[in-house]
Amino acid sequence: MAKKASKSKERSRRASKTRGTGKNAKASVRVLGSPAHEEDHIDGLRCSIPRERSDPLTRRCRRPEAALTYDDSEVEGNSGSNPGFDDDVVQDYVRYRMEEAMVFSLVWLPRVLLDAGLKVAEQPGWQTRGRGDVGSTKGVICHHTAGPKIGNMPSLGIVTHGRSDLPGPLAQLCLGRDGTFFVVAAGRCNHAGVGNWQGITSGNTNFIGIEAENTGVMSGPKADAWPAIQMDAYRRGVAAILKKIRANAIMCCGHKEYALPVGRKDDPTFDMGEFRSQVAAIMAGIAPNPSMIPAIDSTGRPTLRRGDSGDLVNAIQAKVGVAETGHFDAETEARLRNFQTNHGLVPDGIVGPRTWATLAS
Ligand SMILES: [Zn+2]
C-alpha cells in the first residue's frame, strides 16, 4: 500500500510537470496538447492509438482522457504572460480540442440508475474516461473490490486510475456500502480479463463492470457482511441496466463465473444464482419492496444519517469519539461505520434502531 502511494505521488508529480504550472509561460505551450505521442502517458503506458489518429498540428495523440488533462483556468492564467500566443487563438484552440474530445457510449448509465430510484454520484470526467469505447453491451459482470473494511467507497481512486499492474479505469461503476452508484467511466474498462459467459469471451468490450465495495472476506477479522441497502441497490442497478440493453437476468454474472481458468476469481462472495433470480423478479415487477430502515425506533429515536443535525447527533458523536458539532458529517459517518464494524453491526453509516440500541448499551 505504501509503495502504491509513493508511486501515485510520483505519477502526479510527473503529470503536473507535463501540464506545467500557471506561473510558467513556457509551460503554457505544453498545456495545449496532451502528452507527446511517443512519450509515456500520465498512466505510464505507451499510447496504442495509431499515428494517423494523432493530431496533425501537434503530432500528439487524441486519446480523449489525455486531451482533457488541461483546464481553462490554467490556460487563462498563462495566456496573459505568453507573448507568443494571442488570447483568442488560445481560447479557440482549447475550445476545438475540448469539443473534439470523444464522449464514450455508456453516457446513459446515470439516467437509467436514477430512474430506478438509486443514488448516483457522477465522477469528474466520467463521460470521456475509458480505454477506448465499448462494443455493444450484452450484460453486466458483478465484482467486489477486495478493498479496505472501513469507509463507504475507499476503492474509488483505484477503480478510476488503476493499479501499478493494471491501468484504469477498472470498472464503469462503483457501488458504495451505502448503496450509492459512482459513475466512473462511459468507455471500456479493464475489469474482466480472460473468461466466458454465455459464449461471450470479450468481457471488457461487451460487459459493464460494477465494483462493489467489500473486503471479499467471509470470516475472521476482515469479514465483511453485505449491507442490505448495498445489495438492494446492486440488484436494482443491474436490473435497470439489463432492461435498458434488453437482456435477460442470465446476462448478469459474477466475475467468479466469467473468469477462466475456473477459480481464477472469487468475486463476488454472494450467491449469483440467487442474485439473478432476484434481479429477474425486479425486472418482472414482482419483487417485494426493499426492507427499509424504520424512521423511528421503539423509543421514538429517529433514524439519523449523514446530513442530519441536532442534539441527538451530538450524542452519537460523543459515543463514536468525534468532536461534538451536532452535524452528521463525513467524519461522523466514518467513525460510526468503525463503531458498527466493531460491534458486529452492518457498517452502513446509518443510526437506525439496532445501532441506537448498541450505542445506548
Ligand atoms: Zn472482479
Boltz pocket constraint, residues with backbone or C-beta under 6 A from the ligand:
constraints:
  - pocket:
      binder: B
      contacts: [[A, 142], [A, 143], [A, 144], [A, 191], [A, 255], [A, 265], [A, 267]]
      max_distance: 6.0
